[in-house]
């Protein structure tokens, strides 16, 4: 096996691979439906192409990003190339790729539209983009199965509606449209459907699901079982829709994490993030906690609680040193997943503690500290190069603030529980 792959476990899945040079700079991004076969081929073949030979000679490390499918890997590859501009990638560096875009036009009683072009050329409110026409059409159809929106191109201006220029159509008679053209639906009800759709593409389907469940319960109590069945059908379509757009969420999250990493100068994309905090009462009852976020979402099974055993009472530095050593010594022993990023609650002092411990354990992971303001809100980001950034200046800082709030909540809850128990 090539020495670059000796210490690497290649994920047995679809995904992207990022080759790096001796300066840890990404020089090539590729994708595959089965990563082990594709990545190994670079080091097992005698290449005739001079460009490929030069690429292989320059590779010093490789990073992997797991994807759910080959099509998701394709979209991820495109975004990575645009973000990093690797010198060995020829295609994909510009933003001229033609895609299908799901939009909400700026109109009275808006419909859902599919437009072809780039994101900068489409009109209206942008919901999502697709490289697969089949997937775009499936999502479009599912939206209409969940929401009885109009699909016509009528100009539903207030003047045209007042003059009653439109007639009933088949879509209304079979229950696929609420017929705003006939004044059959109040505008607030239609507006709520549009708002729910926007939430779904912000990957929050709870408002729409909650509304449908309430409607199903209402019709069930009224013994209107036919309507109850129609609502149940819409609920199933919403569940399918949510699963169908999950790759879009993963891809958007990856892109956001990549941009955070690029801004703060990380070695790797922070797909897996651990965060630590500690707490005590006047130096007594010392505890600490760690949490883990994977692809921007909390992984509760990886949350950990620690009772301080060796550090002196009230010694925050000693407490962090103890807990970090305990946590990552065990991770190394059990050969479980290390994080791409470690977040310490605090400033440069806490940052240096983490740097010291991880260095002693020979763990190469990006580290930042997040300090709070006088209202105990995440305020500044401290990096290993000695720089301090306002949290609000960091791209997609909402995620870092969410992680900071979650580790604080988890730690305080554990400390309170232990103190009350004692």
The 8 nearest C-alpha neighbors of each residue, nearest first, counted from 0:
[[1, 2, 5, 4, 42, 3, 43, 39],
 [0, 2, 3, 4, 42, 5, 43, 39],
 [1, 3, 5, 4, 0, 6, 59, 7],
 [4, 2, 1, 5, 60, 59, 6, 7],
 [3, 5, 7, 2, 1, 6, 0, 8],
 [6, 4, 2, 7, 3, 0, 1, 8],
 [7, 5, 4, 8, 3, 2, 9, 1],
 [8, 6, 4, 5, 9, 3, 61, 62],
 [7, 9, 10, 6, 4, 5, 11, 35],
 [8, 10, 35, 7, 11, 34, 63, 4],
 [11, 9, 12, 8, 34, 35, 65, 63],
 [12, 10, 34, 35, 33, 9, 13, 65],
 [13, 11, 33, 10, 34, 14, 32, 65],
 [12, 14, 32, 33, 66, 31, 68, 69],
 [13, 15, 65, 66, 72, 64, 30, 31],
 [14, 16, 30, 64, 29, 63, 72, 76],
 [15, 17, 63, 29, 62, 28, 30, 64],
 [16, 18, 28, 62, 61, 27, 25, 63],
 [17, 19, 61, 27, 25, 26, 60, 58],
 [20, 18, 25, 60, 24, 23, 26, 58],
 [19, 21, 58, 59, 23, 22, 24, 57],
 [20, 22, 23, 59, 19, 58, 24, 57],
 [21, 23, 24, 20, 19, 59, 25, 60],
 [24, 22, 20, 19, 21, 25, 266, 60],
 [25, 23, 19, 22, 20, 26, 21, 18],
 [24, 26, 19, 18, 27, 85, 17, 23],
 [27, 25, 85, 86, 19, 18, 87, 24],
 [28, 26, 85, 18, 87, 88, 17, 25],
 [29, 27, 17, 16, 80, 18, 76, 88],
 [28, 30, 16, 15, 76, 27, 17, 31],
 [31, 29, 15, 14, 72, 76, 16, 73],
 [32, 30, 33, 34, 13, 14, 15, 37],
 [31, 33, 13, 69, 34, 14, 12, 68],
 [34, 32, 13, 12, 31, 35, 36, 11],
 [33, 35, 37, 31, 36, 13, 38, 12],
 [36, 34, 38, 9, 37, 39, 33, 11],
 [35, 37, 39, 34, 38, 33, 40, 31],
 [36, 38, 34, 40, 39, 35, 31, 33],
 [39, 37, 40, 35, 36, 41, 34, 16],
 [40, 38, 41, 36, 42, 37, 35, 43],
 [39, 41, 43, 37, 38, 42, 44, 36],
 [40, 42, 39, 38, 43, 44, 55, 37],
 [43, 41, 40, 39, 44, 1, 55, 38],
 [42, 44, 40, 41, 39, 45, 1, 0],
 [45, 43, 46, 42, 40, 41, 39, 47],
 [46, 44, 47, 43, 42, 52, 41, 48],
 [45, 47, 48, 44, 52, 51, 49, 41],
 [48, 46, 49, 45, 52, 51, 50, 44],
 [47, 49, 51, 50, 46, 52, 53, 45],
 [50, 48, 52, 51, 53, 47, 46, 54],
 [49, 51, 53, 52, 48, 54, 87, 55],
 [52, 50, 54, 53, 48, 49, 55, 46],
 [53, 51, 49, 55, 54, 50, 46, 56],
 [52, 54, 56, 50, 51, 55, 49, 57],
 [55, 53, 51, 57, 52, 56, 50, 58],
 [54, 56, 58, 52, 57, 53, 51, 41],
 [55, 57, 53, 54, 58, 52, 59, 51],
 [56, 58, 54, 55, 20, 53, 59, 21],
 [59, 57, 20, 55, 19, 56, 60, 18],
 [58, 60, 20, 21, 19, 3, 57, 61],
 [61, 59, 19, 58, 18, 3, 20, 62],
 [60, 62, 18, 17, 19, 16, 63, 59],
 [63, 61, 17, 16, 18, 64, 60, 267],
 [64, 62, 16, 15, 17, 65, 61, 14],
 [63, 65, 15, 14, 16, 66, 62, 17],
 [64, 66, 14, 13, 63, 15, 12, 67],
 [67, 65, 14, 13, 68, 72, 71, 64],
 [66, 68, 13, 71, 65, 246, 69, 14],
 [69, 67, 71, 70, 66, 13, 72, 32],
 [68, 70, 32, 72, 71, 13, 73, 31],
 [71, 69, 73, 72, 68, 74, 131, 130],
 [70, 72, 68, 74, 73, 69, 66, 75],
 [71, 73, 69, 75, 14, 70, 74, 66],
 [74, 72, 70, 76, 71, 75, 69, 77],
 [73, 75, 77, 71, 76, 72, 78, 70],
 [74, 76, 72, 78, 77, 73, 250, 79],
 [77, 75, 73, 79, 74, 78, 72, 30],
 [78, 76, 74, 80, 75, 79, 91, 81],
 [77, 79, 81, 75, 76, 80, 82, 74],
 [80, 78, 82, 76, 81, 77, 83, 75],
 [81, 79, 84, 77, 83, 82, 78, 92],
 [80, 82, 92, 78, 79, 84, 83, 77],
 [81, 83, 79, 80, 84, 78, 258, 257],
 [82, 84, 80, 85, 81, 79, 25, 26],
 [83, 85, 80, 81, 82, 92, 86, 88],
 [86, 84, 26, 27, 83, 88, 87, 25],
 [85, 87, 26, 88, 84, 27, 89, 25],
 [86, 88, 27, 85, 26, 89, 54, 50],
 [89, 87, 85, 86, 27, 90, 28, 80],
 [88, 90, 87, 91, 92, 86, 85, 84],
 [91, 89, 92, 88, 93, 80, 77, 87],
 [90, 92, 93, 77, 80, 81, 89, 94],
 [93, 91, 81, 90, 80, 84, 94, 89],
 [92, 94, 91, 95, 81, 96, 90, 80],
 [95, 93, 96, 92, 91, 81, 117, 97],
 [94, 96, 93, 97, 117, 91, 116, 92],
 [95, 97, 94, 98, 117, 91, 93, 116],
 [98, 96, 116, 117, 95, 115, 99, 130],
 [99, 97, 130, 116, 115, 129, 117, 96],
 [98, 100, 115, 129, 114, 128, 113, 130],
 [99, 101, 128, 114, 113, 127, 102, 115],
 [100, 102, 113, 127, 126, 112, 128, 125],
 [103, 101, 125, 112, 126, 124, 111, 123],
 [102, 104, 124, 111, 123, 112, 110, 109],
 [105, 103, 123, 106, 109, 102, 124, 122],
 [104, 106, 123, 103, 109, 107, 124, 122],
 [107, 105, 109, 104, 108, 155, 156, 110],
 [106, 108, 109, 155, 156, 105, 157, 154],
 [109, 107, 106, 110, 189, 179, 155, 186],
 [110, 108, 106, 107, 104, 103, 105, 111],
 [109, 111, 149, 150, 103, 148, 112, 108],
 [112, 110, 103, 102, 109, 101, 113, 104],
 [111, 113, 102, 101, 103, 110, 114, 104],
 [114, 112, 101, 100, 102, 99, 115, 111],
 [115, 113, 100, 99, 112, 101, 116, 121],
 [114, 116, 99, 98, 100, 97, 113, 117],
 [117, 115, 97, 98, 120, 99, 121, 114],
 [116, 118, 119, 120, 97, 98, 95, 121],
 [117, 119, 120, 121, 116, 100, 128, 125],
 [118, 120, 117, 121, 116, 122, 94, 95],
 [121, 119, 117, 118, 116, 122, 115, 114],
 [122, 120, 118, 119, 116, 117, 114, 123],
 [123, 121, 104, 120, 124, 102, 125, 105],
 [122, 124, 104, 105, 103, 102, 125, 121],
 [123, 125, 103, 102, 104, 126, 122, 105],
 [124, 126, 102, 127, 123, 101, 103, 100],
 [127, 125, 102, 101, 200, 124, 197, 128],
 [128, 126, 101, 100, 125, 129, 200, 102],
 [127, 129, 100, 99, 101, 98, 130, 126],
 [130, 128, 99, 131, 98, 135, 100, 127],
 [129, 131, 98, 132, 99, 128, 74, 97],
 [130, 132, 129, 134, 133, 135, 99, 70],
 [131, 133, 135, 134, 136, 130, 99, 129],
 [134, 132, 136, 131, 135, 137, 138, 130],
 [133, 135, 137, 131, 136, 132, 138, 129],
 [136, 134, 132, 138, 133, 137, 129, 139],
 [135, 137, 139, 133, 134, 138, 140, 132],
 [138, 136, 134, 140, 139, 135, 141, 133],
 [137, 139, 141, 135, 136, 140, 142, 134],
 [138, 140, 136, 142, 137, 141, 135, 143],
 [141, 139, 137, 143, 142, 138, 136, 144],
 [142, 140, 144, 138, 143, 139, 240, 236],
 [143, 141, 145, 139, 144, 140, 146, 138],
 [142, 144, 146, 140, 141, 145, 147, 148],
 [143, 145, 141, 142, 146, 233, 140, 236],
 [146, 144, 233, 142, 143, 237, 236, 141],
 [145, 147, 143, 148, 144, 142, 192, 233],
 [148, 146, 176, 175, 177, 143, 149, 145],
 [149, 147, 176, 146, 143, 110, 150, 177],
 [148, 150, 176, 151, 110, 147, 178, 177],
 [151, 149, 110, 148, 152, 111, 176, 143],
 [152, 150, 153, 149, 110, 154, 148, 170],
 [151, 153, 154, 150, 110, 149, 155, 109],
 [154, 152, 151, 155, 180, 165, 156, 150],
 [153, 155, 156, 152, 159, 107, 106, 180],
 [156, 154, 153, 107, 159, 160, 180, 157],
 [155, 157, 159, 158, 154, 160, 107, 106],
 [156, 158, 160, 159, 161, 155, 107, 162],
 [157, 159, 161, 156, 160, 162, 155, 163],
 [160, 158, 162, 156, 161, 157, 164, 155],
 [159, 161, 163, 157, 162, 158, 155, 156],
 [162, 160, 158, 163, 159, 157, 164, 156],
 [161, 163, 159, 160, 164, 158, 157, 165],
 [164, 162, 160, 161, 165, 159, 181, 180],
 [163, 165, 162, 159, 160, 166, 161, 180],
 [166, 164, 163, 180, 181, 167, 160, 159],
 [167, 165, 168, 164, 181, 180, 163, 178],
 [166, 168, 171, 165, 181, 169, 178, 172],
 [169, 167, 170, 171, 166, 172, 178, 165],
 [168, 170, 172, 171, 173, 167, 175, 174],
 [171, 169, 175, 173, 176, 168, 172, 174],
 [172, 170, 176, 174, 169, 173, 168, 175],
 [171, 173, 169, 174, 170, 168, 167, 175],
 [174, 172, 170, 171, 175, 169, 176, 168],
 [175, 173, 171, 172, 176, 170, 147, 177],
 [176, 174, 147, 170, 171, 173, 177, 148],
 [177, 175, 147, 171, 148, 149, 178, 170],
 [176, 178, 147, 184, 179, 171, 183, 148],
 [179, 177, 180, 176, 183, 181, 171, 184],
 [178, 180, 182, 181, 184, 183, 177, 108],
 [179, 181, 178, 182, 165, 155, 160, 183],
 [182, 180, 179, 183, 178, 165, 163, 166],
 [181, 183, 179, 184, 180, 178, 185, 160],
 [184, 182, 181, 178, 179, 177, 185, 180],
 [185, 183, 179, 182, 177, 186, 178, 188],
 [184, 186, 188, 187, 189, 183, 182, 179],
 [185, 187, 189, 188, 190, 184, 108, 179],
 [188, 186, 190, 189, 185, 191, 184, 192],
 [189, 187, 191, 186, 190, 185, 192, 184],
 [190, 188, 186, 192, 191, 187, 193, 185],
 [191, 189, 187, 193, 192, 188, 186, 194],
 [190, 192, 194, 188, 193, 189, 195, 187],
 [193, 191, 195, 189, 194, 190, 196, 188],
 [194, 192, 196, 190, 191, 195, 197, 189],
 [193, 195, 191, 197, 192, 196, 190, 198],
 [196, 194, 198, 192, 193, 197, 207, 191],
 [197, 195, 199, 193, 198, 194, 192, 200],
 [196, 198, 194, 200, 195, 199, 201, 193],
 [197, 199, 201, 195, 203, 196, 200, 194],
 [200, 198, 204, 202, 203, 196, 201, 197],
 [201, 199, 202, 197, 198, 126, 196, 203],
 [200, 202, 198, 199, 203, 197, 248, 204],
 [203, 201, 199, 200, 204, 198, 248, 241],
 [202, 204, 199, 198, 205, 201, 200, 206],
 [203, 205, 199, 207, 206, 208, 202, 198],
 [204, 206, 208, 207, 203, 209, 199, 210],
 [207, 205, 209, 208, 204, 210, 195, 203],
 [206, 208, 210, 195, 209, 205, 204, 211],
 [209, 207, 205, 211, 210, 206, 204, 212],
 [208, 210, 212, 206, 207, 211, 205, 213],
 [209, 211, 213, 207, 208, 212, 206, 214],
 [212, 210, 214, 208, 213, 209, 215, 207],
 [211, 213, 215, 209, 214, 210, 208, 216],
 [214, 212, 216, 210, 211, 215, 217, 209],
 [215, 213, 211, 217, 212, 216, 218, 210],
 [214, 216, 212, 227, 218, 213, 217, 230],
 [215, 217, 219, 213, 214, 218, 212, 220],
 [216, 218, 214, 220, 219, 215, 213, 221],
 [219, 217, 221, 223, 215, 227, 220, 216],
 [218, 220, 222, 216, 221, 217, 227, 223],
 [221, 219, 217, 222, 218, 216, 223, 215],
 [220, 222, 218, 219, 223, 217, 224, 216],
 [223, 221, 219, 220, 224, 218, 227, 217],
 [224, 222, 218, 221, 225, 226, 219, 227],
 [223, 225, 227, 226, 222, 228, 219, 218],
 [226, 224, 228, 227, 223, 229, 218, 222],
 [227, 225, 229, 228, 224, 223, 230, 218],
 [226, 228, 224, 215, 230, 218, 225, 229],
 [229, 227, 231, 225, 226, 230, 224, 232],
 [230, 228, 226, 232, 231, 227, 225, 233],
 [231, 229, 233, 227, 232, 228, 215, 234],
 [232, 230, 228, 234, 233, 229, 227, 235],
 [231, 233, 229, 235, 230, 234, 228, 236],
 [234, 232, 145, 236, 230, 231, 235, 144],
 [233, 235, 231, 237, 232, 236, 230, 238],
 [236, 234, 238, 232, 237, 233, 239, 231],
 [237, 235, 233, 239, 238, 234, 145, 240],
 [236, 238, 240, 234, 235, 239, 145, 241],
 [237, 239, 235, 241, 236, 240, 234, 242],
 [240, 238, 236, 242, 237, 241, 243, 235],
 [239, 241, 243, 237, 242, 238, 236, 141],
 [242, 240, 238, 239, 243, 244, 237, 245],
 [243, 241, 245, 239, 240, 244, 238, 246],
 [242, 244, 240, 241, 245, 239, 246, 138],
 [243, 245, 247, 246, 241, 242, 240, 248],
 [244, 246, 248, 242, 247, 243, 249, 241],
 [247, 245, 249, 248, 244, 250, 71, 67],
 [248, 246, 250, 244, 245, 249, 251, 127],
 [249, 247, 245, 251, 246, 250, 252, 202],
 [250, 248, 246, 252, 247, 251, 253, 245],
 [249, 251, 253, 247, 252, 248, 246, 75],
 [252, 250, 254, 248, 253, 249, 247, 255],
 [251, 253, 255, 249, 254, 250, 248, 256],
 [254, 252, 250, 256, 251, 255, 257, 249],
 [253, 255, 257, 251, 252, 256, 250, 258],
 [254, 256, 252, 258, 257, 253, 251, 259],
 [257, 255, 259, 253, 258, 254, 269, 252],
 [256, 258, 254, 260, 268, 255, 259, 253],
 [257, 259, 261, 255, 260, 256, 262, 254],
 [260, 258, 256, 262, 257, 394, 261, 263],
 [261, 259, 265, 257, 263, 258, 262, 268],
 [260, 262, 258, 264, 259, 263, 257, 265],
 [261, 263, 259, 260, 264, 258, 393, 394],
 [264, 262, 260, 261, 265, 259, 382, 393],
 [263, 265, 261, 262, 260, 266, 259, 382],
 [266, 264, 260, 267, 263, 365, 261, 268],
 [265, 267, 264, 365, 268, 23, 260, 364],
 [268, 266, 265, 269, 339, 260, 365, 62],
 [267, 269, 257, 260, 270, 256, 339, 265],
 [270, 268, 339, 340, 271, 256, 267, 272],
 [269, 271, 294, 268, 293, 339, 272, 256],
 [272, 270, 293, 338, 339, 269, 292, 294],
 [271, 273, 340, 292, 338, 291, 341, 339],
 [272, 274, 291, 341, 290, 338, 342, 340],
 [273, 275, 342, 290, 289, 341, 343, 406],
 [276, 274, 289, 343, 288, 344, 342, 406],
 [275, 277, 344, 288, 287, 406, 410, 407],
 [278, 276, 287, 286, 288, 410, 275, 279],
 [277, 279, 286, 285, 287, 414, 411, 410],
 [280, 278, 285, 284, 282, 283, 281, 286],
 [279, 281, 283, 282, 284, 278, 285, 313],
 [282, 280, 283, 279, 313, 284, 312, 285],
 [281, 313, 283, 312, 280, 279, 285, 284],
 [282, 284, 280, 281, 279, 285, 312, 313],
 [285, 283, 279, 280, 286, 418, 282, 414],
 [286, 284, 279, 307, 283, 278, 306, 282],
 [285, 287, 306, 307, 278, 305, 277, 414],
 [288, 286, 277, 305, 276, 304, 278, 410],
 [289, 287, 304, 410, 303, 276, 275, 305],
 [288, 290, 275, 303, 274, 302, 273, 304],
 [289, 291, 302, 274, 273, 406, 303, 301],
 [290, 292, 273, 272, 298, 301, 297, 302],
 [291, 293, 297, 296, 272, 298, 295, 271],
 [294, 292, 271, 296, 295, 270, 298, 297],
 [295, 293, 270, 296, 252, 271, 292, 253],
 [294, 296, 293, 292, 252, 297, 398, 270],
 [295, 297, 292, 293, 294, 298, 291, 398],
 [298, 296, 292, 299, 291, 293, 295, 290],
 [299, 297, 292, 300, 291, 301, 293, 296],
 [298, 300, 302, 301, 297, 291, 290, 292],
 [299, 301, 298, 302, 303, 291, 297, 290],
 [300, 302, 299, 298, 291, 303, 290, 289],
 [301, 303, 290, 299, 300, 289, 291, 304],
 [302, 304, 289, 288, 301, 290, 305, 300],
 [305, 303, 288, 287, 289, 306, 302, 413],
 [306, 304, 287, 286, 288, 307, 303, 322],
 [305, 307, 286, 308, 285, 287, 304, 284],
 [306, 308, 286, 285, 305, 309, 318, 310],
 [309, 307, 306, 310, 321, 311, 318, 285],
 [308, 310, 307, 311, 321, 318, 317, 312],
 [311, 309, 317, 318, 308, 314, 307, 312],
 [310, 312, 314, 313, 309, 317, 318, 308],
 [311, 313, 282, 314, 283, 310, 285, 284],
 [282, 314, 312, 315, 311, 283, 281, 279],
 [313, 315, 317, 311, 316, 312, 318, 310],
 [316, 314, 318, 317, 313, 319, 277, 310],
 [317, 315, 319, 318, 314, 320, 352, 349],
 [316, 318, 320, 310, 314, 315, 319, 321],
 [319, 317, 315, 321, 310, 316, 320, 314],
 [318, 320, 322, 316, 321, 317, 323, 315],
 [319, 321, 317, 323, 318, 322, 324, 316],
 [322, 320, 318, 324, 319, 323, 317, 325],
 [321, 323, 325, 319, 324, 320, 326, 318],
 [324, 322, 326, 320, 325, 321, 319, 327],
 [323, 325, 321, 322, 326, 327, 328, 320],
 [326, 324, 322, 328, 323, 327, 321, 329],
 [325, 327, 323, 329, 324, 328, 322, 330],
 [328, 326, 330, 329, 324, 325, 331, 323],
 [329, 327, 331, 325, 330, 326, 324, 332],
 [328, 330, 332, 327, 331, 326, 333, 325],
 [329, 331, 327, 333, 335, 328, 332, 334],
 [332, 330, 334, 328, 329, 333, 327, 335],
 [331, 333, 329, 330, 334, 328, 335, 327],
 [332, 334, 330, 335, 331, 329, 328, 336],
 [335, 333, 331, 332, 330, 336, 329, 337],
 [334, 336, 330, 333, 337, 331, 332, 329],
 [335, 337, 338, 334, 330, 331, 271, 333],
 [336, 338, 335, 339, 330, 271, 327, 331],
 [339, 337, 271, 340, 272, 273, 336, 341],
 [338, 340, 269, 271, 364, 272, 365, 267],
 [341, 339, 365, 272, 338, 269, 366, 364],
 [340, 342, 366, 273, 274, 272, 365, 367],
 [343, 341, 274, 367, 368, 366, 273, 275],
 [344, 342, 368, 275, 274, 345, 349, 367],
 [345, 343, 276, 369, 368, 275, 370, 342],
 [346, 344, 370, 369, 368, 349, 343, 347],
 [345, 347, 368, 370, 348, 349, 381, 369],
 [346, 348, 350, 349, 351, 381, 368, 345],
 [349, 347, 351, 350, 346, 352, 345, 316],
 [348, 350, 352, 351, 347, 345, 346, 343],
 [349, 351, 347, 353, 348, 368, 352, 346],
 [350, 352, 354, 348, 353, 349, 347, 355],
 [353, 351, 349, 355, 354, 350, 320, 356],
 [352, 354, 356, 350, 351, 355, 357, 349],
 [353, 355, 351, 357, 352, 356, 358, 350],
 [354, 356, 358, 352, 353, 357, 351, 359],
 [357, 355, 359, 353, 358, 354, 352, 324],
 [358, 356, 360, 362, 354, 359, 355, 361],
 [357, 359, 361, 355, 360, 356, 354, 362],
 [360, 358, 356, 357, 361, 355, 362, 354],
 [359, 361, 357, 358, 362, 356, 328, 327],
 [362, 360, 358, 359, 357, 363, 356, 364],
 [363, 361, 357, 360, 364, 358, 359, 337],
 [364, 362, 361, 365, 357, 358, 339, 360],
 [363, 365, 339, 340, 362, 366, 338, 341],
 [364, 366, 340, 265, 341, 339, 266, 363],
 [367, 365, 341, 340, 342, 364, 383, 382],
 [368, 366, 382, 342, 381, 350, 343, 341],
 [367, 369, 343, 381, 346, 345, 350, 342],
 [370, 368, 380, 345, 344, 379, 346, 381],
 [371, 369, 345, 346, 379, 378, 377, 344],
 [370, 372, 377, 378, 376, 375, 369, 379],
 [371, 373, 375, 374, 376, 378, 377, 370],
 [372, 374, 375, 371, 376, 378, 377, 370],
 [375, 373, 372, 376, 371, 377, 378, 370],
 [376, 374, 371, 372, 373, 377, 378, 370],
 [375, 377, 371, 372, 374, 378, 373, 404],
 [378, 376, 371, 400, 370, 369, 379, 403],
 [377, 379, 371, 390, 372, 370, 376, 389],
 [380, 378, 389, 390, 370, 369, 388, 377],
 [379, 381, 369, 388, 387, 368, 390, 389],
 [382, 380, 387, 368, 367, 386, 346, 369],
 [383, 381, 367, 384, 386, 385, 387, 380],
 [384, 382, 385, 367, 366, 381, 386, 350],
 [383, 385, 382, 386, 381, 387, 264, 263],
 [386, 384, 383, 382, 387, 381, 347, 350],
 [387, 385, 382, 384, 381, 388, 383, 380],
 [386, 388, 381, 380, 382, 379, 385, 389],
 [389, 387, 380, 379, 390, 381, 386, 392],
 [388, 390, 379, 391, 392, 380, 378, 387],
 [389, 391, 379, 392, 378, 393, 380, 388],
 [390, 392, 389, 393, 396, 394, 378, 379],
 [393, 391, 390, 389, 394, 388, 396, 395],
 [392, 394, 396, 390, 391, 395, 259, 262],
 [395, 393, 396, 259, 392, 258, 262, 255],
 [394, 396, 397, 398, 255, 393, 259, 399],
 [395, 397, 399, 393, 398, 394, 391, 390],
 [398, 396, 400, 395, 399, 401, 394, 391],
 [397, 399, 401, 396, 400, 395, 402, 295],
 [398, 400, 402, 396, 401, 397, 403, 395],
 [399, 401, 403, 397, 398, 402, 377, 404],
 [402, 400, 398, 404, 399, 403, 397, 405],
 [403, 401, 405, 399, 404, 400, 406, 398],
 [404, 402, 400, 401, 406, 405, 399, 407],
 [403, 405, 401, 407, 402, 406, 400, 408],
 [406, 404, 402, 408, 407, 403, 409, 401],
 [407, 405, 409, 408, 403, 404, 410, 402],
 [406, 408, 404, 410, 405, 409, 411, 403],
 [409, 407, 405, 411, 406, 410, 412, 404],
 [408, 410, 406, 412, 407, 411, 405, 413],
 [411, 409, 413, 407, 412, 288, 408, 406],
 [410, 412, 414, 408, 413, 409, 415, 407],
 [413, 411, 415, 409, 410, 414, 408, 416],
 [412, 414, 416, 410, 411, 415, 417, 409],
 [415, 413, 411, 417, 416, 412, 418, 410],
 [414, 416, 418, 412, 417, 413, 411, 419],
 [417, 415, 413, 419, 414, 418, 420, 412],
 [416, 418, 420, 414, 415, 419, 413, 421],
 [419, 417, 415, 421, 420, 416, 414, 284],
 [420, 418, 416, 421, 417, 415, 414, 413],
 [419, 421, 417, 418, 416, 415, 414, 413],
 [420, 418, 419, 417, 416, 284, 415, 414]]
